[in-house]
Amino acid sequence: MSQGPDTPAVLPHLFALSAPTVAGLLDAVDAQIQVLESAPGAFPGTAGPPSAGEHGPARLALVAGGPSEARERLAASAARIRGAPQTGFTTARGGGFAPSVTQPLTAAFLFPGQGALYPGLFADLLPALPRLGAALSLLDATVGPSSTTLLPSQAIAPADRAPEGASAALHALSCGGLAALVAGLSLAELLERVGVRCAATLGHSNGELSALGFAGAFGSRELPHIIRYLGEAAWEFRHVDAGAHAGGVRLRALLATDRPALDRVLEQFRGQVHVMLDNCPRQLVVHVRSGAAARFDDAARWAGALVADVPFAQAYHSPLLRPLSGRIEASLRRA
């Protein structure tokens, strides 16, 4: 048997339809379904006005990964709308309907923290987004070489092309931490350039620095200015990386089946265990003094918790970082 050329992967597509009335929106949905049925190979296809005409107050949006799924989801949405044309809804699969949008929608940008990094992050996006590559290059130039860690862009290189030490650099605030900040800022700038504007910014962990920078707290919202501002703090960040604040502790992720029982275990180990992230009632991250780690793990499991080691070398969100926080704050408050 001969093998034909590889078929390119079909990327998910956002269908955003609108019309002056719900009846008009249903007509637009039917027209989109007809386009997909008549030319399935032309996915995502277009029915014209929804993507190129005026926006109306009746709106439907959904995401589909191919023509068959798009037809199915459009038909299901149309049936639901016909059953209750004045009742809006959202779906767990990324879709929503509004019979009448009279006010502009507002958005908030949530910037991820360093824990969201992994090798090869943005490897697929870099060829398509030259501004992202330029931002990382500017960060590398601002931070400069170091005898203790790699350049920020090297920390997120794909695993098969990553230099030695990339895994450790991913956890370093002066390397992977800065790469996370600039990558988030670059993508936020891209969203703004295509018309998605935010009413608020916030961040997870050190993503709060990205949120502050994007909001203009560092003197300018221009991306090169923010990159230089954060990059010039690399010396203080390296001081954090070289510190022994996380020495002698182990990080654990806990999933509680019985939170009150786990809270009693945490109280039993008071002074040896500190909650770093209380993400939700059943999931949290703690650091444990190494000498107590085995006993704590056993006690947490007896309390019904699932316990997993967190391979991260920084004790963020912890009193262990407090002795260094003043220097970091002073560095960021300059200018």
Secondary structure by P-SEA (a helix, b strand, c coil): cccccccccccbbbbbbbcccaaaaaaaaaaaaaaaaaccccccccccccccccccccccccccccaaaaaaaaaaaaaaaaacccccccccccccccccccccbbbbbbbbcccccccccccccccccaaaaaaaaaaaaaacccccccccccccccccccccaaaaaaaccccaaaaaaaaaaaaaaaaaaaccccccccccccaaaaaaaaacccccccaaaaaaaaaaaaaaaaaaaaccccccbbbbbbbcccaaaaaaaaaaaccccccccccccccccccccccaaaaaaaaaaaabbbbbbbcccccccccccccaaaaaaaaaacc
